[in-house]
């Protein structure tokens, strides 16, 4: 189900943002959190769209203090018009709706010399004007510790928990509920524990080790076949070419265990070479290219157990001038579908542009365009009963305008279009979204 994939990606983005992960951070797996603002995420991966992503989940920078503790409350209200809220899932006709999302949150941060301790909470309450059976509330909360020791040792520990819902895929069918409802909402709990340590030595070198445990559990027992846990271990070695550019080699190993059965259990290897750029540089972000392998522990008749592919992660921002910014984002990776568990190779690349008006830099114009594919390795069953290998081609683009009324208050208007061409009826759709938002962050 397409909503599930986008939903899952957003958990990592939220955790990486709230927890202050370092530049090496790869998206470890297609994990989950509520995508409260679908306009701002790629319809292929759920990554933030470069030019439309305005750090909506971020706390502000106002200096509100309770003793030594920095207090950062924030709240946003977003009004969507979506002409295809269910994306024709099940081959059904379009359903349009107006959706109101209220997004309150709070961050408490305690700086202690070079260290910091923080608590985070965010909720998204989404209400549909016509299809109120699709209403949902998602919540995420957790804590992070960042320690910066003399001598070049950095340490990070964070743990974030979500109580959330994958929204309905289509309207309710009278007289059908629970496990019998093919379009039911999927309430779940997710927990993401991250820790890493980095040590810089001999001026130019740094070594890093990391561990991640992600647990995804559906609340209803009849959805348990999709419950899983993943452990990831990894490390990186950095060499600093210049004060603003690091080269690195990166390796990760992960094990995915499903609650029911062994047929979908798998382990993964990934190895990359890359560059990371200092945030203060004219070009900042990271680029890594390498190899990814997914191996299933139990084979299925007529299918492979091991899948290999070229893999890449690209997240670059080019500050052409104080008024012009280009943003390039891309990823290619072997994943597994969360509904059928079939492996597939996913690719998504997008280019964004943001312009701050010379005569009034509080006003910014933005645009983005992107394209992605999903190529599956196993045959699965479409909604019409046909058995085939799924192949998706997804193009998308959007434009918008934002205005910073005050440092703590902003408004925005955005439009986004998606065209998904798939040989499966469940994933073939066109969608137009308009979004008006106002946000206060202190």
PyMOL commands that set and color helices and strands:
alter all, ss='L'
color gray80, all
select helices_A, chain A and resi 2-19+38-40+89-91+132-134+178-180+221-226+425-427
alter helices_A, ss='H'
color red, helices_A
select strands_A, chain A and resi 65-66+69-82+97-112+115-128+136-149+153-166+186-201+205-218+228-242+245-258+266-277+283-296+306-321+324-336+343-356+363-381+387-406+409-422+429-441
alter strands_A, ss='S'
color yellow, strands_A
deselect
rebuild
show_as cartoon
